[in-house]
Amino acid sequence: MVEIEKRVTFASFLLSSLLLITLKENVMRLKLLVAISFLLVLASCTGIKPIVFANRQAPATPAKKEIKFLDISDDNETAEVRKEVRSSGTQSIKTAENKEYTAGAPETESLSLQMRYAQLLNTDAAQVKNLALYQSIDEWYGVPYKLGGTTKQGIDCSAFVQTIFTSAFGIALPRTARDQYNSTRRISQTQLQEGDLLFFNTRGGVSHVGIYLQNNKFVHASVAGVMISDMFDPYYVRHLVAAGRLSRPINSSASLRP
């Protein structure tokens, strides 16, 4: 009997050991299965992301405003159109053809002129002092560009500068931008005063000219017509050649002409 009991006990021990080993193996297999499932889930997620991003459309780029720039340095030269994207819009006022003046006393007309150009120059009306200059500009503001033109049906940059200097300052300038450049002495941009000239290279050499006013603004005849622009717009910064000043001083406090 004792022998039988020993054998039964030994068999029970073996059976228990086998069951324990089997259970451990099942646990290991279960852990392995869970790990494999987790890796498969991760792999599927990383595979989905590129598809999602690929299907996303890039945000639409806002359309940039394109303007043209054209001018001459000599009547016989062939002009070409330059295109440049500018971040800032062009300011405008009534053109020479449709502008309206406030009826009444000269003081009222003077105030109206000052207010219009103070807005264009982004300054106070009290800073618009040279009324003869701004009246001369106002008579040509918005006149269309015309290569070689000298009238209100069309005018080019150098003819416009020549006309303004004659009417506002009583100063005779040469006809072309290049000759106007040669008639002035060079000055630093930090020394600019109202009535100084800005010269630009739009296609080689001095080929465009404008009149500096104040607050970094200048007036010129561009392809868009006679207008006021900011000299620190990217296009003009890249093409600026020099600033020039006439030896003869310019009266900066001229009164409004009758």
DODRENDO-109980 format. One record per residue: x, y, z of N, C-alpha, C in turn; residue number from 1; residue in three letters. Coordinates in Angstrom, 2 decimals. Layout:
<atoms>
[[X Y Z] [X Y Z] [X Y Z] NUM "ala"]
...
</atoms>
This chain:
<atoms>
[[0.81 -1.20 0.00] [0.00 0.00 0.00] [0.85 1.26 0.00] 1 "met"]
[[1.89 1.22 0.75] [2.77 2.38 0.83] [3.39 2.65 -0.53] 2 "val"]
[[3.72 1.59 -1.21] [4.33 1.75 -2.53] [3.35 2.38 -3.50] 3 "glu"]
[[2.11 1.96 -3.40] [1.09 2.51 -4.30] [0.88 3.99 -4.03] 4 "ile"]
[[0.85 4.34 -2.75] [0.65 5.75 -2.39] [1.80 6.62 -2.92] 5 "glu"]
[[3.01 6.09 -2.83] [4.15 6.84 -3.35] [4.02 7.07 -4.84] 6 "lys"]
[[3.58 6.00 -5.54] [3.44 6.16 -6.99] [2.36 7.17 -7.34] 7 "arg"]
[[1.26 7.14 -6.60] [0.17 8.09 -6.85] [0.64 9.52 -6.59] 8 "val"]
[[1.41 9.68 -5.49] [1.92 11.01 -5.15] [2.87 11.51 -6.23] 9 "thr"]
[[3.74 10.65 -6.71] [4.70 11.03 -7.74] [3.98 11.40 -9.05] 10 "phe"]
[[2.92 10.61 -9.36] [2.16 10.89 -10.58] [1.45 12.23 -10.48] 11 "ala"]
[[0.92 12.50 -9.27] [0.25 13.78 -9.06] [1.23 14.94 -9.22] 12 "ser"]
[[2.46 14.75 -8.71] [3.49 15.78 -8.82] [3.85 16.06 -10.28] 13 "phe"]
[[3.98 14.94 -11.04] [4.30 15.09 -12.45] [3.19 15.82 -13.20] 14 "leu"]
[[1.94 15.42 -12.87] [0.81 16.06 -13.54] [0.73 17.55 -13.22] 15 "leu"]
[[0.98 17.85 -11.96] [0.94 19.27 -11.55] [2.05 20.06 -12.25] 16 "ser"]
[[3.24 19.47 -12.35] [4.36 20.14 -13.00] [4.06 20.39 -14.47] 17 "ser"]
[[3.46 19.39 -15.14] [3.12 19.54 -16.54] [2.08 20.64 -16.74] 18 "leu"]
[[1.08 20.64 -15.84] [0.05 21.67 -15.94] [0.64 23.07 -15.73] 19 "leu"]
[[1.57 23.18 -14.77] [2.20 24.46 -14.49] [3.04 24.93 -15.67] 20 "leu"]
[[3.79 24.00 -16.26] [4.60 24.35 -17.43] [3.72 24.78 -18.58] 21 "ile"]
[[2.63 24.03 -18.79] [1.69 24.37 -19.88] [1.08 25.75 -19.67] 22 "thr"]
[[0.72 26.02 -18.39] [0.12 27.32 -18.07] [1.11 28.46 -18.33] 23 "leu"]
[[2.37 28.28 -17.93] [3.39 29.31 -18.18] [3.60 29.54 -19.67] 24 "lys"]
[[3.61 28.42 -20.43] [3.78 28.56 -21.88] [2.61 29.34 -22.49] 25 "glu"]
[[1.38 29.04 -21.99] [0.21 29.75 -22.52] [0.27 31.24 -22.20] 26 "asn"]
[[0.74 31.55 -20.98] [0.88 32.95 -20.59] [1.89 33.65 -21.49] 27 "val"]
[[3.02 33.00 -21.73] [4.03 33.57 -22.61] [3.49 33.78 -24.02] 28 "met"]
[[2.74 32.78 -24.48] [2.15 32.91 -25.81] [1.15 34.06 -25.87] 29 "arg"]
[[0.36 34.19 -24.78] [-0.62 35.27 -24.73] [0.09 36.64 -24.75] 30 "leu"]
[[1.16 36.77 -23.96] [1.92 38.02 -23.95] [2.52 38.32 -25.32] 31 "lys"]
[[3.05 37.27 -25.96] [3.63 37.44 -27.27] [2.57 37.88 -28.28] 32 "leu"]
[[1.36 37.29 -28.16] [0.27 37.65 -29.05] [-0.15 39.11 -28.86] 33 "leu"]
[[-0.22 39.53 -27.60] [-0.58 40.92 -27.30] [0.47 41.88 -27.87] 34 "val"]
[[1.75 41.53 -27.69] [2.83 42.38 -28.19] [2.77 42.51 -29.71] 35 "ala"]
[[2.52 41.36 -30.38] [2.45 41.38 -31.84] [1.26 42.23 -32.30] 36 "ile"]
[[0.13 42.10 -31.60] [-1.06 42.89 -31.96] [-0.79 44.38 -31.80] 37 "ser"]
[[-0.10 44.75 -30.71] [0.22 46.17 -30.46] [1.13 46.74 -31.56] 38 "phe"]
[[2.13 45.93 -31.97] [3.02 46.37 -33.04] [2.27 46.54 -34.36] 39 "leu"]
[[1.33 45.63 -34.62] [0.55 45.74 -35.85] [-0.31 46.99 -35.85] 40 "leu"]
[[-0.86 47.34 -34.69] [-1.67 48.56 -34.59] [-0.82 49.79 -34.86] 41 "val"]
[[0.39 49.83 -34.25] [1.29 50.96 -34.48] [1.67 51.08 -35.95] 42 "leu"]
[[1.97 49.95 -36.57] [2.36 49.97 -37.98] [1.22 50.48 -38.86] 43 "ala"]
[[0.00 50.09 -38.52] [-1.14 50.56 -39.32] [-1.36 52.05 -39.16] 44 "ser"]
[[-1.11 52.58 -37.93] [-1.29 54.02 -37.71] [-0.28 54.83 -38.51] 45 "cys"]
[[0.98 54.40 -38.48] [2.02 55.13 -39.22] [1.80 55.05 -40.71] 46 "thr"]
[[1.16 54.01 -41.17] [0.87 53.88 -42.59] [-0.27 54.76 -43.04] 47 "gly"]
[[-1.19 55.07 -42.08] [-2.34 55.88 -42.42] [-1.98 57.35 -42.51] 48 "ile"]
[[-1.06 57.80 -41.62] [-0.73 59.23 -41.54] [-0.29 59.83 -42.87] 49 "lys"]
[[0.63 59.19 -43.59] [1.05 59.79 -44.87] [-0.10 59.97 -45.84] 50 "pro"]
[[-1.07 59.00 -45.78] [-2.21 59.09 -46.68] [-3.07 60.30 -46.33] 51 "ile"]
[[-3.27 60.49 -45.01] [-4.09 61.62 -44.56] [-3.46 62.93 -44.97] 52 "val"]
[[-2.14 63.04 -44.71] [-1.45 64.28 -45.06] [-1.39 64.49 -46.56] 53 "phe"]
[[-1.29 63.37 -47.30] [-1.20 63.49 -48.76] [-2.49 64.03 -49.34] 54 "ala"]
[[-3.63 63.69 -48.63] [-4.91 64.12 -49.14] [-5.25 65.55 -48.74] 55 "asn"]
[[-4.48 66.11 -47.82] [-4.73 67.50 -47.43] [-4.21 68.44 -48.51] 56 "arg"]
[[-5.00 69.40 -48.85] [-4.58 70.38 -49.85] [-3.87 71.53 -49.19] 57 "gln"]
[[-2.80 71.99 -49.82] [-2.07 73.14 -49.28] [-2.96 74.36 -49.33] 58 "ala"]
[[-2.87 75.25 -48.30] [-3.70 76.46 -48.31] [-3.44 77.30 -49.54] 59 "pro"]
[[-4.51 77.82 -50.06] [-4.39 78.63 -51.27] [-3.57 79.88 -51.01] 60 "ala"]
[[-2.63 80.16 -51.90] [-1.81 81.36 -51.78] [-2.57 82.55 -52.33] 61 "thr"]
[[-2.71 83.63 -51.50] [-3.46 84.79 -51.99] [-2.81 85.40 -53.22] 62 "pro"]
[[-3.63 85.81 -54.14] [-3.11 86.40 -55.37] [-2.41 87.71 -55.08] 63 "ala"]
[[-1.25 87.89 -55.68] [-0.48 89.12 -55.50] [-0.82 90.12 -56.59] 64 "lys"]
[[-0.87 91.35 -56.16] [-1.19 92.42 -57.11] [0.03 92.72 -57.97] 65 "lys"]
[[-0.19 92.75 -59.24] [0.91 92.98 -60.17] [0.74 94.35 -60.82] 66 "glu"]
[[1.81 95.12 -60.81] [1.80 96.40 -61.50] [2.92 96.42 -62.51] 67 "ile"]
[[2.84 97.33 -63.44] [3.88 97.47 -64.46] [4.63 98.77 -64.23] 68 "lys"]
[[5.86 98.75 -64.65] [6.71 99.94 -64.48] [7.46 100.17 -65.79] 69 "phe"]
[[7.35 101.36 -66.31] [7.96 101.64 -67.61] [8.44 103.08 -67.64] 70 "leu"]
[[9.61 103.30 -68.19] [10.03 104.67 -68.40] [11.18 104.75 -69.37] 71 "asp"]
[[11.62 106.01 -69.65] [12.65 106.24 -70.65] [13.75 107.09 -70.09] 72 "ile"]
[[14.92 106.98 -70.67] [16.02 107.88 -70.32] [16.37 108.78 -71.50] 73 "ser"]
[[15.78 108.47 -72.67] [16.01 109.29 -73.85] [14.86 109.06 -74.80] 74 "asp"]
[[14.47 110.09 -75.53] [13.33 109.98 -76.44] [13.53 108.92 -77.50] 75 "asp"]
[[14.77 108.66 -77.89] [15.04 107.73 -78.98] [15.27 106.30 -78.52] 76 "asn"]
[[15.27 106.10 -77.20] [15.51 104.75 -76.70] [14.22 103.95 -76.75] 77 "glu"]
[[14.37 102.63 -76.89] [13.21 101.75 -76.87] [12.88 101.39 -75.44] 78 "thr"]
[[11.65 101.69 -74.99] [11.26 101.43 -73.60] [10.75 100.00 -73.49] 79 "ala"]
[[10.87 99.45 -72.30] [10.35 98.11 -72.04] [9.54 98.13 -70.76] 80 "glu"]
[[8.61 97.20 -70.69] [7.74 97.14 -69.52] [8.38 96.28 -68.47] 81 "val"]
[[8.41 96.79 -67.26] [8.90 96.04 -66.11] [7.72 95.69 -65.23] 82 "arg"]
[[7.66 94.44 -64.78] [6.58 94.04 -63.91] [7.15 93.76 -62.52] 83 "lys"]
[[6.39 94.17 -61.52] [6.86 93.95 -60.15] [5.67 93.81 -59.23] 84 "glu"]
[[5.74 92.81 -58.31] [4.68 92.62 -57.34] [4.98 93.47 -56.12] 85 "val"]
[[4.02 94.28 -55.71] [4.19 95.13 -54.55] [3.18 94.75 -53.49] 86 "arg"]
[[3.66 94.79 -52.20] [2.80 94.37 -51.12] [1.75 95.40 -50.77] 87 "ser"]
[[2.03 96.64 -51.01] [1.10 97.68 -50.63] [0.31 98.16 -51.83] 88 "ser"]
[[-0.96 98.52 -51.61] [-1.80 99.01 -52.69] [-1.46 100.45 -53.05] 89 "gly"]
[[-1.91 100.86 -54.21] [-1.66 102.21 -54.69] [-2.75 103.14 -54.19] 90 "thr"]
[[-2.36 104.24 -53.56] [-3.34 105.22 -53.14] [-3.75 106.06 -54.33] 91 "gln"]
[[-4.93 106.61 -54.28] [-5.38 107.42 -55.40] [-6.28 108.54 -54.92] 92 "ser"]
[[-6.34 109.59 -55.72] [-7.28 110.68 -55.50] [-7.91 111.02 -56.84] 93 "ile"]
[[-8.74 112.04 -56.86] [-9.36 112.45 -58.12] [-8.28 112.77 -59.16] 94 "lys"]
[[-8.49 112.33 -60.38] [-7.50 112.58 -61.43] [-7.68 113.98 -61.99] 95 "thr"]
[[-6.75 114.34 -62.89] [-6.80 115.66 -63.49] [-8.08 115.85 -64.29] 96 "ala"]
[[-8.65 114.73 -64.81] [-9.83 114.86 -65.65] [-11.11 115.01 -64.85] 97 "glu"]
[[-11.18 114.42 -63.63] [-12.46 114.43 -62.92] [-12.37 114.96 -61.50] 98 "asn"]
[[-11.27 115.60 -61.11] [-11.14 116.10 -59.75] [-12.09 117.27 -59.53] 99 "lys"]
[[-12.51 117.45 -58.29] [-13.42 118.51 -57.93] [-12.81 119.33 -56.81] 100 "glu"]
[[-12.84 120.62 -56.95] [-12.34 121.50 -55.91] [-13.51 122.06 -55.11] 101 "tyr"]
[[-13.24 122.36 -53.86] [-14.26 122.97 -53.02] [-14.43 124.43 -53.41] 102 "thr"]
[[-15.64 124.78 -53.75] [-15.89 126.15 -54.16] [-15.80 127.07 -52.95] 103 "ala"]
[[-15.34 128.30 -53.17] [-15.28 129.24 -52.06] [-13.99 130.01 -52.08] 104 "gly"]
[[-13.62 130.47 -50.90] [-12.44 131.31 -50.75] [-11.18 130.50 -50.98] 105 "ala"]
[[-10.04 131.18 -51.33] [-8.76 130.48 -51.51] [-8.34 129.68 -50.28] 106 "pro"]
[[-8.71 130.14 -49.08] [-8.36 129.41 -47.87] [-9.02 128.03 -47.85] 107 "glu"]
[[-10.26 127.98 -48.32] [-10.98 126.70 -48.37] [-10.34 125.76 -49.38] 108 "thr"]
[[-9.98 126.28 -50.55] [-9.30 125.46 -51.56] [-7.96 124.98 -51.06] 109 "glu"]
[[-7.24 125.86 -50.35] [-5.94 125.50 -49.80] [-6.07 124.37 -48.80] 110 "ser"]
[[-7.07 124.45 -47.93] [-7.28 123.41 -46.92] [-7.63 122.09 -47.58] 111 "leu"]
[[-8.48 122.14 -48.63] [-8.85 120.93 -49.35] [-7.63 120.26 -49.98] 112 "ser"]
[[-6.77 121.08 -50.59] [-5.55 120.55 -51.20] [-4.64 119.91 -50.15] 113 "leu"]
[[-4.48 120.59 -49.02] [-3.63 120.06 -47.95] [-4.17 118.74 -47.42] 114 "gln"]
[[-5.46 118.66 -47.24] [-6.05 117.45 -46.68] [-5.90 116.27 -47.64] 115 "met"]
[[-6.09 116.51 -48.94] [-5.95 115.42 -49.92] [-4.54 114.85 -49.91] 116 "arg"]
[[-3.56 115.75 -49.94] [-2.18 115.27 -50.04] [-1.62 114.81 -48.70] 117 "tyr"]
[[-2.18 115.32 -47.61] [-1.80 114.79 -46.30] [-2.20 113.33 -46.20] 118 "ala"]
[[-3.35 112.98 -46.77] [-3.80 111.59 -46.77] [-2.89 110.71 -47.62] 119 "gln"]
[[-2.52 111.20 -48.80] [-1.64 110.43 -49.67] [-0.24 110.26 -49.09] 120 "leu"]
[[0.21 111.27 -48.36] [1.57 111.24 -47.79] [1.59 110.65 -46.39] 121 "leu"]
[[0.40 110.33 -45.87] [0.29 109.77 -44.52] [0.94 110.70 -43.49] 122 "asn"]
[[0.55 111.96 -43.55] [1.10 112.97 -42.65] [0.00 113.93 -42.25] 123 "thr"]
[[0.35 114.95 -41.45] [-0.62 115.96 -41.04] [-0.78 117.00 -42.14] 124 "asp"]
[[-1.97 117.57 -42.23] [-2.23 118.60 -43.24] [-1.30 119.79 -43.06] 125 "ala"]
[[-0.93 120.06 -41.81] [-0.06 121.20 -41.54] [1.32 121.02 -42.15] 126 "ala"]
[[1.71 119.76 -42.46] [3.02 119.49 -43.06] [3.03 119.70 -44.57] 127 "gln"]
[[1.86 119.85 -45.16] [1.77 120.12 -46.60] [1.85 121.62 -46.79] 128 "val"]
[[3.06 122.15 -46.85] [3.28 123.60 -46.81] [3.49 124.22 -48.20] 129 "lys"]
[[4.17 123.48 -49.08] [4.48 124.06 -50.39] [3.27 123.90 -51.30] 130 "asn"]
[[2.32 124.81 -51.14] [1.05 124.67 -51.85] [1.21 124.81 -53.36] 131 "leu"]
[[2.15 125.64 -53.81] [2.38 125.77 -55.26] [2.83 124.43 -55.85] 132 "ala"]
[[3.69 123.71 -55.12] [4.14 122.40 -55.59] [2.98 121.42 -55.68] 133 "leu"]
[[2.17 121.34 -54.62] [1.09 120.36 -54.61] [-0.04 120.74 -55.55] 134 "tyr"]
[[-0.23 122.02 -55.80] [-1.21 122.40 -56.81] [-0.74 121.98 -58.20] 135 "gln"]
[[0.56 122.15 -58.47] [1.11 121.72 -59.77] [0.97 120.21 -59.94] 136 "ser"]
[[1.28 119.47 -58.87] [1.13 118.02 -58.93] [-0.33 117.64 -59.15] 137 "ile"]
[[-1.23 118.34 -58.43] [-2.65 118.02 -58.51] [-3.21 118.20 -59.91] 138 "asp"]
[[-2.65 119.16 -60.65] [-3.11 119.39 -62.02] [-2.75 118.24 -62.95] 139 "glu"]
[[-1.76 117.43 -62.55] [-1.30 116.33 -63.40] [-1.61 114.96 -62.79] 140 "trp"]
[[-2.07 114.93 -61.56] [-2.28 113.65 -60.89] [-3.29 112.78 -61.66] 141 "tyr"]
[[-2.88 111.56 -61.95] [-3.75 110.63 -62.68] [-3.63 110.71 -64.18] 142 "gly"]
[[-2.86 111.68 -64.71] [-2.66 111.75 -66.16] [-1.98 110.45 -66.63] 143 "val"]
[[-2.44 109.82 -67.69] [-1.85 108.54 -68.13] [-0.42 108.69 -68.61] 144 "pro"]
[[0.29 107.57 -68.55] [1.68 107.54 -69.05] [1.70 107.42 -70.57] 145 "tyr"]
[[2.62 108.13 -71.17] [2.85 107.99 -72.61] [4.33 108.23 -72.88] 146 "lys"]
[[4.95 107.27 -73.52] [6.36 107.37 -73.86] [6.61 108.59 -74.74] 147 "leu"]
[[7.44 109.51 -74.26] [7.74 110.71 -75.02] [6.67 111.78 -74.91] 148 "gly"]
[[5.59 111.52 -74.13] [4.49 112.47 -74.02] [4.82 113.65 -73.14] 149 "gly"]
[[4.17 114.78 -73.42] [4.39 116.01 -72.64] [3.09 116.73 -72.33] 150 "thr"]
[[1.95 116.11 -72.63] [0.66 116.76 -72.43] [-0.20 115.94 -71.47] 151 "thr"]
[[-1.39 116.46 -71.18] [-2.31 115.77 -70.27] [-3.01 114.60 -70.96] 152 "lys"]
[[-2.76 114.40 -72.22] [-3.21 113.17 -72.88] [-2.24 112.03 -72.62] 153 "gln"]
[[-1.05 112.36 -72.13] [-0.03 111.36 -71.80] [1.31 112.02 -71.58] 154 "gly"]
[[2.03 111.57 -70.55] [3.32 112.19 -70.21] [4.26 111.13 -69.66] 155 "ile"]
[[5.57 111.32 -69.88] [6.52 110.37 -69.32] [7.19 110.98 -68.08] 156 "asp"]
[[8.05 110.22 -67.44] [8.59 110.61 -66.13] [9.40 111.90 -66.18] 157 "cys"]
[[10.33 111.99 -67.10] [11.21 113.16 -67.13] [10.47 114.42 -67.57] 158 "ser"]
[[9.50 114.28 -68.47] [8.69 115.43 -68.88] [7.84 115.92 -67.72] 159 "ala"]
[[7.33 114.98 -66.93] [6.53 115.37 -65.76] [7.39 116.15 -64.76] 160 "phe"]
[[8.58 115.65 -64.46] [9.47 116.35 -63.52] [9.83 117.72 -64.07] 161 "val"]
[[10.13 117.79 -65.34] [10.48 119.06 -65.98] [9.33 120.06 -65.86] 162 "gln"]
[[8.10 119.60 -66.11] [6.93 120.46 -66.05] [6.67 120.98 -64.64] 163 "thr"]
[[6.77 120.09 -63.65] [6.52 120.49 -62.26] [7.55 121.51 -61.79] 164 "ile"]
[[8.81 121.31 -62.15] [9.84 122.25 -61.72] [9.65 123.63 -62.36] 165 "phe"]
[[9.16 123.63 -63.59] [8.92 124.91 -64.24] [7.75 125.65 -63.60] 166 "thr"]
[[6.64 124.93 -63.38] [5.43 125.59 -62.88] [5.50 125.90 -61.39] 167 "ser"]
[[6.11 125.01 -60.59] [6.12 125.20 -59.13] [7.31 126.00 -58.65] 168 "ala"]
[[8.47 125.84 -59.29] [9.70 126.47 -58.79] [10.30 127.49 -59.76] 169 "phe"]
[[9.79 127.53 -60.99] [10.38 128.43 -61.98] [11.79 128.02 -62.36] 170 "gly"]
[[12.05 126.71 -62.34] [13.38 126.18 -62.66] [13.29 125.34 -63.93] 171 "ile"]
[[14.17 125.59 -64.87] [14.20 124.83 -66.12] [15.15 123.64 -65.97] 172 "ala"]
[[14.63 122.45 -66.20] [15.44 121.22 -66.13] [15.61 120.64 -67.53] 173 "leu"]
[[16.66 119.84 -67.74] [16.81 119.13 -69.03] [15.64 118.18 -69.26] 174 "pro"]
[[15.51 117.70 -70.47] [14.35 116.87 -70.85] [14.42 115.44 -70.36] 175 "arg"]
[[15.58 114.81 -70.36] [15.65 113.37 -70.06] [16.08 113.11 -68.62] 176 "thr"]
[[15.76 111.92 -68.15] [16.13 111.53 -66.78] [17.64 111.51 -66.61] 177 "ala"]
[[18.35 111.05 -67.63] [19.81 110.98 -67.54] [20.43 112.37 -67.43] 178 "arg"]
[[19.91 113.32 -68.21] [20.43 114.69 -68.15] [20.04 115.37 -66.83] 179 "asp"]
[[18.88 115.05 -66.34] [18.48 115.58 -65.03] [19.39 115.04 -63.93] 180 "gln"]
[[19.78 113.79 -64.07] [20.72 113.18 -63.12] [22.05 113.93 -63.16] 181 "tyr"]
[[22.52 114.23 -64.34] [23.81 114.93 -64.50] [23.74 116.39 -64.04] 182 "asn"]
[[22.53 116.92 -63.90] [22.39 118.33 -63.49] [22.27 118.50 -61.98] 183 "ser"]
[[22.29 117.39 -61.25] [22.14 117.46 -59.79] [23.39 116.89 -59.12] 184 "thr"]
[[23.55 117.24 -57.86] [24.64 116.66 -57.07] [24.06 115.55 -56.19] 185 "arg"]
[[24.88 114.53 -55.95] [24.42 113.38 -55.19] [24.28 113.73 -53.70] 186 "arg"]
[[23.24 113.21 -53.08] [23.03 113.38 -51.64] [22.64 112.03 -51.04] 187 "ile"]
[[22.79 111.91 -49.73] [22.38 110.69 -49.03] [20.86 110.64 -48.90] 188 "ser"]
[[20.34 109.43 -48.83] [18.90 109.28 -48.65] [18.44 109.86 -47.32] 189 "gln"]
[[19.34 109.92 -46.35] [18.98 110.50 -45.04] [18.89 112.01 -45.10] 190 "thr"]
[[19.35 112.61 -46.20] [19.33 114.08 -46.35] [18.20 114.56 -47.24] 191 "gln"]
[[17.34 113.67 -47.67] [16.29 114.03 -48.63] [15.37 115.13 -48.09] 192 "leu"]
[[15.08 116.07 -48.98] [14.15 117.15 -48.68] [13.15 117.27 -49.82] 193 "gln"]
[[12.05 117.92 -49.54] [11.02 118.11 -50.55] [11.61 118.83 -51.77] 194 "glu"]
[[11.41 118.24 -52.95] [11.93 118.81 -54.18] [13.19 118.15 -54.69] 195 "gly"]
[[13.81 117.27 -53.88] [14.96 116.50 -54.36] [14.48 115.46 -55.37] 196 "asp"]
[[15.40 114.97 -56.18] [15.04 114.00 -57.22] [15.55 112.61 -56.87] 197 "leu"]
[[14.75 111.61 -57.20] [15.13 110.21 -57.03] [15.29 109.59 -58.41] 198 "leu"]
[[16.44 108.93 -58.62] [16.74 108.33 -59.93] [16.78 106.81 -59.80] 199 "phe"]
[[16.20 106.13 -60.80] [16.07 104.68 -60.77] [16.64 104.06 -62.05] 200 "phe"]
[[17.13 102.83 -61.89] [17.61 102.04 -63.02] [16.59 100.95 -63.29] 201 "asn"]
[[15.76 101.13 -64.31] [14.74 100.14 -64.62] [15.12 99.22 -65.77] 202 "thr"]
[[16.16 99.57 -66.54] [16.59 98.69 -67.63] [18.04 98.92 -68.03] 203 "arg"]
[[18.81 99.57 -67.16] [20.20 99.85 -67.46] [20.46 101.34 -67.48] 204 "gly"]
[[21.30 101.80 -66.55] [21.55 103.23 -66.45] [20.39 103.95 -65.77] 205 "gly"]
[[20.43 105.26 -65.78] [19.36 106.06 -65.19] [18.21 106.14 -66.20] 206 "val"]
[[17.08 105.55 -65.87] [15.98 105.48 -66.83] [14.64 105.92 -66.24] 207 "ser"]
[[14.63 106.33 -64.97] [13.38 106.79 -64.37] [13.70 107.83 -63.31] 208 "his"]
[[12.80 108.81 -63.14] [13.02 109.88 -62.17] [11.70 110.27 -61.53] 209 "val"]
[[11.78 110.65 -60.25] [10.61 111.13 -59.53] [11.02 112.26 -58.59] 210 "gly"]
[[10.04 112.96 -58.05] [10.28 114.09 -57.14] [9.96 113.66 -55.72] 211 "ile"]
[[10.94 113.76 -54.83] [10.71 113.42 -53.42] [9.83 114.48 -52.78] 212 "tyr"]
[[8.87 114.01 -51.97] [7.97 114.92 -51.27] [8.28 114.93 -49.78] 213 "leu"]
[[7.79 113.97 -49.06] [8.08 113.84 -47.63] [7.59 112.48 -47.15] 214 "gln"]
[[8.02 112.11 -45.94] [7.58 110.85 -45.33] [7.83 109.66 -46.24] 215 "asn"]
[[8.99 109.66 -46.93] [9.43 108.57 -47.82] [8.59 108.44 -49.09] 216 "asn"]
[[7.76 109.43 -49.40] [6.90 109.37 -50.58] [7.48 110.24 -51.69] 217 "lys"]
[[7.26 109.81 -52.93] [7.67 110.59 -54.09] [6.60 110.52 -55.17] 218 "phe"]
[[6.55 111.55 -56.01] [5.58 111.59 -57.09] [6.31 111.37 -58.41] 219 "val"]
[[5.68 110.62 -59.30] [6.33 110.30 -60.58] [5.27 109.87 -61.58] 220 "his"]
[[5.67 109.80 -62.84] [4.81 109.29 -63.89] [5.23 107.86 -64.20] 221 "ala"]
[[4.43 106.91 -63.76] [4.71 105.50 -64.02] [3.71 104.97 -65.04] 222 "ser"]
[[3.79 103.69 -65.33] [2.85 103.10 -66.29] [1.41 103.28 -65.81] 223 "val"]
[[1.21 103.32 -64.48] [-0.13 103.51 -63.94] [-0.58 104.97 -64.04] 224 "ala"]
[[0.29 105.85 -64.52] [-0.03 107.27 -64.61] [0.69 108.05 -63.53] 225 "gly"]
[[0.43 109.34 -63.46] [1.06 110.17 -62.44] [0.50 109.77 -61.08] 226 "val"]
[[1.39 109.43 -60.16] [0.95 108.89 -58.88] [2.01 109.14 -57.82] 227 "met"]
[[1.65 108.88 -56.56] [2.57 108.98 -55.44] [2.88 107.56 -54.96] 228 "ile"]
[[4.17 107.26 -54.79] [4.61 105.94 -54.35] [5.53 106.07 -53.14] 229 "ser"]
[[5.74 104.94 -52.48] [6.66 104.89 -51.34] [8.02 104.41 -51.82] 230 "asp"]
[[9.08 105.17 -51.53] [10.41 104.81 -52.01] [10.94 103.54 -51.37] 231 "met"]
[[10.32 103.07 -50.28] [10.77 101.85 -49.63] [9.97 100.63 -50.03] 232 "phe"]
[[9.09 100.76 -51.01] [8.49 99.57 -51.59] [9.61 98.73 -52.21] 233 "asp"]
[[9.52 97.41 -52.13] [10.64 96.55 -52.57] [11.14 96.86 -53.98] 234 "pro"]
[[10.23 97.13 -54.91] [10.66 97.38 -56.29] [11.56 98.60 -56.38] 235 "tyr"]
[[11.15 99.69 -55.75] [11.91 100.93 -55.84] [13.22 100.86 -55.06] 236 "tyr"]
[[13.22 100.11 -53.97] [14.46 99.92 -53.21] [15.51 99.23 -54.07] 237 "val"]
[[15.08 98.20 -54.80] [16.02 97.45 -55.65] [16.55 98.26 -56.82] 238 "arg"]
[[15.75 99.19 -57.33] [16.12 99.90 -58.55] [16.60 101.33 -58.32] 239 "his"]
[[16.62 101.78 -57.07] [17.09 103.14 -56.81] [18.58 103.26 -57.12] 240 "leu"]
[[18.94 104.28 -57.89] [20.33 104.55 -58.23] [20.92 105.57 -57.28] 241 "val"]
[[20.26 106.71 -57.14] [20.79 107.79 -56.32] [19.72 108.83 -56.08] 242 "ala"]
[[20.00 109.69 -55.11] [19.17 110.87 -54.87] [19.99 112.09 -55.29] 243 "ala"]
[[19.33 113.06 -55.90] [20.05 114.24 -56.39] [19.37 115.53 -55.96] 244 "gly"]
[[20.17 116.57 -55.84] [19.65 117.88 -55.44] [20.23 118.95 -56.35] 245 "arg"]
[[19.38 119.90 -56.73] [19.83 121.03 -57.53] [20.63 121.99 -56.63] 246 "leu"]
[[21.57 122.67 -57.23] [22.37 123.64 -56.47] [21.52 124.83 -56.04] 247 "ser"]
[[20.53 125.17 -56.87] [19.66 126.29 -56.56] [18.65 125.88 -55.49] 248 "arg"]
[[18.53 126.60 -54.37] [17.57 126.22 -53.32] [16.14 126.34 -53.82] 249 "pro"]
[[15.28 125.48 -53.28] [13.88 125.46 -53.68] [13.03 126.02 -52.55] 250 "ile"]
[[12.14 126.93 -52.87] [11.26 127.53 -51.88] [10.25 126.48 -51.41] 251 "asn"]
[[10.25 126.17 -50.13] [9.38 125.10 -49.59] [8.13 125.65 -48.95] 252 "ser"]
[[7.88 126.96 -49.04] [6.70 127.53 -48.39] [5.91 128.41 -49.36] 253 "ser"]
[[5.93 128.05 -50.65] [5.23 128.86 -51.65] [3.73 128.79 -51.42] 254 "ala"]
[[3.05 129.87 -51.65] [1.61 129.92 -51.43] [0.86 129.39 -52.64] 255 "ser"]
[[-0.41 129.15 -52.45] [-1.26 128.63 -53.52] [-1.39 129.67 -54.63] 256 "leu"]
[[-1.22 129.24 -55.86] [-1.32 130.19 -56.97] [-2.78 130.57 -57.21] 257 "arg"]
[[-3.05 131.82 -57.61] [-4.43 132.22 -57.87] [-4.98 131.49 -59.09] 258 "pro"]
</atoms>
